[in-house]
Each structure stands twice: as C-alpha cells, then as structure tokens.
C-alpha cells in the first residue's frame, strides 16, 4: 500500500477486531491445551498409583494369609503342648498318690513291726 493511499478505517478496524478475537481464541485454546495436558499427566500418575496400590494390596493379602496360617499352626502347637502338660500333670498326680499310699503302707508296716518287737521284748 502506498503512503498516499487512504487507509480504510472501517476495514482496518474490522481487521483489528478480528485479529484481537482470533488472538483471544488462540489464548483460550492454548490454556485449554495446557489444562488437557495437565489432566492427562494427572490421569497417568493416578493410573500408576492405582497399579502400585494393587500390587501392595496383593502383597498385604499374601502376607496376611501367611500370618493367619502361621497363627493357626502356633495355636495348634500350643494346644498340643497344653494337652501334653495336662497329661503329664495327671500322671504326676497319680504317681504322687501312689507314692503317698506306699509311704502310708510302709509307715503302717513299720508301726506294726515296732509293736511286734515291743511285744517280744516284754
């Protein structure tokens, strides 16, 4: 355009308004793109966190299952030990009662022997 040609104000003003509108639309689109990229990155991180959580939950379940099995075996062993101890106690009580009875019989036999000896010596 030559310097001596008149500028079409209406056309220039319309062009400027369209340019401003286009710049605003481009800025909004860039912000939308940035927001979409951020949302996509957050979704990727959430997906990875969910996978990691699932792996950890699986490991925790396996550990809990092993702990339960171990606790069951420990309880069974404790029950067997308690039964054996009770059986040993019953046996010990019976042996003690027999020993007490033997001691009482031996004491009676001694008393009888002493009495017979006294009767002979009279």
C-alpha positions as CSV (number, residue, x, y, z in Angstrom):
1,X,0.0,0.0,0.0
2,X,1.4,3.4,-0.9
3,X,1.6,6.2,1.6
4,X,-0.6,8.5,-0.3
5,X,-3.5,6.0,-0.4
6,X,-6.1,6.5,2.2
7,X,-6.4,3.9,4.9
8,X,-9.8,2.2,5.1
9,X,-10.6,2.8,8.8
10,X,-13.6,0.6,8.7
11,X,-11.7,-2.2,7.1
12,X,-8.7,-1.7,9.4
13,X,-10.9,-1.5,12.5
14,X,-12.7,-4.6,11.4
15,X,-9.4,-6.4,10.8
16,X,-8.0,-5.3,14.2
17,X,-11.2,-6.6,15.9
18,X,-11.0,-9.9,14.1
19,X,-7.3,-10.1,14.9
20,X,-8.0,-9.5,18.6
21,X,-10.8,-12.0,18.6
22,X,-8.5,-14.6,16.9
23,X,-5.7,-13.9,19.5
24,X,-8.2,-14.3,22.3
25,X,-9.5,-17.6,20.9
26,X,-5.9,-18.8,20.4
27,X,-5.0,-17.9,24.0
28,X,-8.1,-19.7,25.3
29,X,-7.2,-22.7,23.1
30,X,-3.6,-22.7,24.5
31,X,-5.0,-22.6,28.1
32,X,-7.3,-25.5,27.2
33,X,-4.4,-27.4,25.7
34,X,-2.3,-26.8,28.8
35,X,-5.2,-27.9,31.0
36,X,-5.8,-31.0,29.0
37,X,-2.1,-31.9,29.2
38,X,-2.1,-31.4,32.9
39,X,-5.2,-33.5,33.3
40,X,-3.7,-36.2,31.1
41,X,-0.5,-36.2,33.2
42,X,-2.6,-36.4,36.4
43,X,-4.5,-39.3,35.0
44,X,-1.3,-41.1,34.1
45,X,0.0,-40.6,37.7
46,X,-3.3,-41.8,39.1
47,X,-3.2,-44.9,37.0
48,X,0.4,-45.7,38.1
49,X,-0.6,-45.1,41.7
50,X,-3.6,-47.4,41.3
51,X,-1.3,-50.1,39.9
52,X,1.2,-49.7,42.8
53,X,-1.7,-49.8,45.3
54,X,-3.0,-53.0,43.7
55,X,0.5,-54.6,43.9
56,X,0.8,-53.5,47.6
57,X,-2.7,-54.8,48.4
58,X,-1.9,-58.2,46.8
59,X,1.3,-58.4,48.8
60,X,-0.5,-57.4,52.0
61,X,-3.1,-60.1,51.3
62,X,-0.4,-62.7,50.8
63,X,1.3,-61.7,54.0
64,X,-2.0,-61.8,55.9
65,X,-2.7,-65.2,54.6
66,X,0.7,-66.5,55.6
67,X,0.3,-64.8,59.0
68,X,-3.1,-66.5,59.5
69,X,-1.6,-69.9,58.6
70,X,1.3,-69.4,61.0
71,X,-1.0,-68.3,63.8
72,X,-3.2,-71.4,63.2
73,X,-0.1,-73.7,63.4
74,X,1.1,-71.8,66.5
75,X,-2.4,-72.3,68.1
76,X,-2.4,-76.0,67.3
77,X,1.1,-76.4,68.7
78,X,0.1,-74.5,71.9
79,X,-3.0,-76.7,72.2
80,X,-0.8,-79.9,71.8
81,X,1.7,-78.6,74.4
82,X,-1.2,-77.8,76.8
83,X,-2.7,-81.2,76.4
84,X,0.7,-82.9,77.0
85,X,1.3,-80.7,80.1
86,X,-2.1,-81.7,81.4
87,X,-1.4,-85.3,80.7
88,X,2.0,-85.0,82.5
89,X,0.2,-83.4,85.4
90,X,-2.3,-86.2,85.7
91,X,0.5,-88.8,85.5
92,X,2.5,-86.9,88.2
93,X,-0.6,-86.6,90.4
94,X,-1.2,-90.3,90.0
95,X,2.4,-91.2,90.8
96,X,2.3,-88.9,93.8
97,X,-0.9,-90.5,95.1
98,X,0.7,-94.0,94.7
99,X,3.8,-92.8,96.4
100,X,1.8,-91.4,99.3
101,X,-0.2,-94.6,99.5
102,X,3.1,-96.7,99.5
103,X,4.5,-94.4,102.2
104,X,1.4,-94.8,104.3
105,X,1.5,-98.6,103.9
106,X,5.3,-98.6,104.7
107,X,4.6,-96.4,107.8
108,X,1.9,-98.8,108.9
109,X,4.2,-101.8,108.3
110,X,6.9,-100.0,110.4
111,X,4.5,-99.3,113.2
112,X,3.4,-103.0,113.2
113,X,7.0,-104.1,113.2
114,X,7.8,-101.8,116.2
115,X,4.7,-103.1,118.0
116,X,5.7,-106.7,117.4
117,X,9.2,-106.0,118.6
118,X,7.9,-104.4,121.7
119,X,5.7,-107.4,122.4
120,X,8.6,-109.8,122.0
121,X,10.7,-107.8,124.4
122,X,8.2,-107.8,127.2
